[in-house]
Amino acid sequence: MAIAVNPPGEYGRSLDAATRLAVSLEAQLEVVMVEDPRLLEVARLPLTRVIDSAGRNTDLDDRTLRRAWQVERRRLDEALRRHTSGLNIHASVRTTKGRFVVEVVSVAARVDVTLVSQSRSLGGEFSAMPDGGRRAPSSARVTHPEGGRSRRPVWVILDDSAASWRAVRLAAKLAAGYRSGLLVLQTRAVTNQDDARERVQALMTHPDPPAILLSVPGSVTQAVRELRRPEGCAVLLAPRESLDAYGISVVLDMLAAASVPLILVA
């Protein structure tokens, strides 16, 4: 399993979902920190400044940005240690340079499950889980991303492909772990909705709250555009082959405001 981060990022919800999936899939966990060279070009512009949440602004140059990346690397190391503490899974971190979406597509091509998360800031994060890894104890516990105060439902795109059914199975596991609801967004490719409903319900390991199936337009991108309140979603799962690099970029932008992770399943 790999997690790639385009700093600065908010790691909590994504690391939580990724750790849960790594435990479920008995997968290794790899973190890939992506440093985008284009940000260095922006930092070298004479009028580039940084404005923090308190409204303070300071000059930005490439040296400052590189230091910020080093801080983000340490933050990521610490966050990863916290989330994997007590779990019998192998976790590692590496750094790469390139465009975030390009790196997402590259890593996704060699793994079975890819978790992608991006904020409206300059950065974001994604993670991926290939086959293999170490077995985690069945009693392992992972903190809910909302601290137990809120139980956002898990959303999943179902287009009747084999990959989308694998996504539904993973979504059901996540919903069970979070003790939250499951919202299945059916595209027009699902012709037998009654059969789909029975199959989805059979995958649910806890009946309350029940899974909800909702019909949406054809493509994954169109389906995401139909989502009126993505801030009410814990994580969105979709079949990987339904999105190219452009589609991934568009969907991530739609989910960015609410920092909702996207999980692509092969």
N, C-alpha and C positions, 0 to 999 in steps of 0.2 A: 504494500500500500504506500502511495507517495502523496505528500501534501506539498503543493507549490504555492509560494506566497509572493505577491507583488507588493512590497511594503510601501506605506504603512498599512497594516491590516488589523481587523478585529478578529481574533482567532477563536474566541470561546465557543460560539455555536458550531462553527465548522469543525474544530478539533473534537468537540463532543460527539457530533454525528459520525465523523471519520473513525474515532476510537470505537464507538459502538459497532460500526460495520466491520472494522478490523477484527474485533473480538468475535463477531458473528461468523465471519468468513475465515477465521484463523489465518489472517493475512499479516504480512510484514507492513510496517508503517514507515514511509520515507517522506521527509519534508524537503522540498526543493524551493529555495528562495530565489525569486526571479528579480534581477536588477535590470531595469529597462534603460538602455543607453540614451534613449530620447530624453529622459528626464535630466540627464547630465547636460544635454544641449540646452534645455530650457533653463537650467540653473546657471548657465554661463551667460545668459542674456543680462545686460546691464540693469534692467529695471525689474528683474524678477525678485519678488518678495514673498515671505511666508506670513500668513495671518493665522494665529492660533484661535482656540475656542473662546479665549478671553478678549479677543479683539486686538491683541498685541501683534505688531508686524516687525519683521526683521529682514535684512538682506539675505539672499540665498545665493550661494555659489556652489561649484561642484565639490569643493572640499567639505562644506557643511553637509551636503547631501550624502556624501560617502560616510561621514561620521554618523548621520542619521540611519543609514543602512546597517552600520555596525551595531547601533543600539537596537534596531529592529531584530537583528539576528539573535542578540542576547535575549530579547523578549520572547522570541519564538522558541529558543532553546528551553527557557524556563517554563513557558506554557506547555510545551510538549512533555516535559518531565512531570508536570502536575497531572496532566491528563492520562499519562501512561503509568503513573505510580501504582504499584501493586498488581499490575497486569502482566501476564506472561506473554508479551509481544515485543518483537524487536523493532526499535524506532531509531531513525537516524536523520541527520540534516545535511544538505549540501546546497551550494550556491551556484546559480547559472545566470547568464546574461542573455537578454533577448526580449522580444515583445511578448506581453503576457498571454494574449490569445494564441499566438503561434506556439508558445510553450505548452499551453493547455492541450492543443490539438496534437502536438508531438507526443506528449506523455500519454494522452488518452488512447493513442493508437497502439500502445504496447501493454495496456492493462485492461481489466474487465470492468472496473468500476472507477469513475472519476468524480470527485467532489469538487465543485468550483464555487468560490464565494468572492464577491467583489463589492466594495463600497463606492460611494460617490467621490471618495478622495482619490489620491493618485495611485492607490494600491488596492489589492484584494488578495484572495488566496484560493487555492484549489488543492484537492487531494485525490489520489488515485490508489486503487487496490488491485494488484495482480493476484493470480493464484499463488498459493503457498503461504508460508508464514508459520508462526508458532501457535500452539494451542493455548487459549486463555482459559482460566478456570470458569466454570459455569456460574460460580457465585460472584463473579466480578460485577462491581457496581460502578456506574458512571453518573456523574451529577447531571441533572436535567439542565439544558441550556438556559432556561428561564429561572433557575434557582428554585423550582418547585412552586413558584407563584402563579405561573401561567402555563397552560398546556395547549400550545398551538398545534393544530392538526398537521399531519404529514400529507402532502399532496403528491400525486403521481399521474403522469400522462400514460394512458393506455391506448395504443393504436393497433392492438391485436397481434403485433409481432412477437416473436419469441423473446426478444430483448425487453420489450415492454412488460411482458409477464414476469420476467426475472426482476424487473424494477418494482412491480407490484409486490412480489414476495419480500424484497428488501424493505419496501415501504411498510408492509405489515409488521415486520420485525421491529422497525424503528418506532412505529406507533405503539407497539406493545411495550417497548422499553421506556417510552416517554409516558405511557398510559394516557395517550391522546387519541383523537379521532383520526380517521383516514379518509381523505377526499380523492376519489378516482375520477380524473377528467378523461372521458371517453371521446376519441375523435370519430370522425365519420367512417373510419376503416373498421370499426367495431360494428358488425352487422347483426349479430345475435346478442342483444343487450341482456336478455334474460339469462342466457348461459354465462355471460361475463359476470353478471351479478352473483350467480351461484358460485362461480370459481373464486371470486374475490372474497366472498363471505367464508368460504372453506379455508382460506389462507389466514383469516383472522384468528389469533390465539387468545383474544379476550373479546367478549361480545359487547362491552360497554366502554366507550361509545361505539355504536356500529359504524361500519364503513358506509360512505355516501358516494353514489355514482352520479356524475353529472355530464351531460353531452355538451361538447364544445366543437368549434370549427376544426377543419382538417389538420393543419400542420401544428407542430409543437409551438412555433413562434406565434401563430394565430391563437392557439389555446392560451398561451401566457398573456397575450394582449387582452384576452377576455377576463383575466383575473382582476376583479374590481378592488380587492383588498389584499394584496400580497403581504402586508404587514401582519396578517392573521395566520401566516403560514410558517411552520417551523423549518421545513426543507422541501424542495421540489425535486422529484425524480422523473427522468425521461429516458427513452431509448437513445443511445449514443448516435446511431447512424441517421437519426432523423434531423441532426443538426450538423451543418458544415461550420467552417471557421466564422463565416459571416453570421450564421444563425446563432452560434454560441455567443458572439459578441452582442447581438441584439437582445437576446434573452437575459444575459447578465446585466445589461444596462437597465432592463425593465425591473429586475429584482434588486438592483443595487441600493435604491433608496431605503429599503427595509432590511438590507443586509441578509437576504434570504439565500442560503446555499443552494446550488444546483448540482444534482448528482446524475451523471451520465452513465448508463448501464449498457454494456456490449451484449 
